[in-house]
Amino acid sequence: MKVPANMDWLVDIYNFRVVAQFAPDLVRGLVATIWISALALSIALVVGTLTAFARLETRAGDRIGATYVQVIRSTPLLVQIYLIYFALPELPLLGRRLDEFECGMLALGLNAGAYMSEIIRSGIEAVPRGQVEGAKSVGMSYVQRMRYVVLPQAISKVVPPLLGQTAILVKDSSLVSFIGVFELFSAGLAILSERLMPNEAFMTLAACYLFIYAILLFLATQAQRRLGGAQ
């Protein structure tokens, strides 16, 4: 495909044909980033919810949860990834060590879980105490109160900060490339290393991450509406 003469300046900034040659790798990297982020998000939500409940229910749980949050906040994510990848021993139930993908997913999930626990805890504390007491008065068990009264309201209140933390998780997923996981950032680096074209590499990466964020924003909006958080 011949580029019109008046568009030569655009090719100097961003060569679409070169990017098209790396499209299969970019698509594979995009899918890998979405997949590892989705799995890490699942871990983060479970860990964050359990930590939030533990900190609210018992003094020991509060101390353990606070220590976990402070350790995560005080150390770089890349260090956490390396520690899990190099220091985690063989797991008895699996009979082997975790591979690169599993280590990266676990590190991302535990890191994001610490931040999400604080977000979820603030949402739970924002639920009016009277509604919890009302649920008790009609005979709801603890699990029923949490499932039908507290959590729906808490989650609807914290959807925006959860979305922000999820976006951070997706961006942080680029760090797993340092332990050999092929994902979106790795695909961009391939363009840079093979063609020495930083514009094509990093402008494409930026567009892909914006695409993922647009998907997250849409899903968060729909979830907030279903939970009754939209006005």
Buried (B, 14 or more C-beta within 10 A) or exposed (E): EEEEEEEEEEEEEEBEEBBEEBEEBBEBBBEBBBBBBEBBBEBBBEBBBBBBBBBBEEEEBBEBBBEBBEEBEEEEBBEBBBEBBEEBEEEEEEEEEBEBBBBBBBBBBBBBBBBBBBBBBBBBEEBEEEEBEEBBEEEBEEEBBBEEBBBBBBBBBBBEBBBBBBBBBBBBBBBBBBBEBBBBBBBBBBBBEEBEBEBBBBBBBEEBBEEBBEEBEEEBBEBBEEBEBEE
